[in-house]
Amino acid sequence: MPLGDEHSEKQVHSVHLTFSSNSTGRVWAYVESDEGLVSGQYKGTITQKMKVFTNIRGVRFRVRLFVVTSEGHPWNLREMVIGHLAGTTT
């Protein structure tokens, strides 16, 4: 995803996740740039609001979210917000 501008370099500094209150599981979240650089972290047990800090630059990004849970314990991601800063035109 180019985050609104396909020609400018951007810096992704965080990913904010909002889960439903009854969600159960463990979360890993990573951001990958178009150059193959990866930044992210294991966040642990799901809470309603989670923040994953990254520091990665690029033009386009891919967010990878891994949730591990058992079949009898559902989870529901309600919202994902990507915090980024616009850079210069390449």
Secondary structure by P-SEA (a helix, b strand, c coil): cccccccbbbbbcbbbbbbccccbbbbbbbbbcccbbbbbbcccccccbbbbbbbbbccbbbbbbbbbbcccbbbbbcbbbbbbbbbbcc
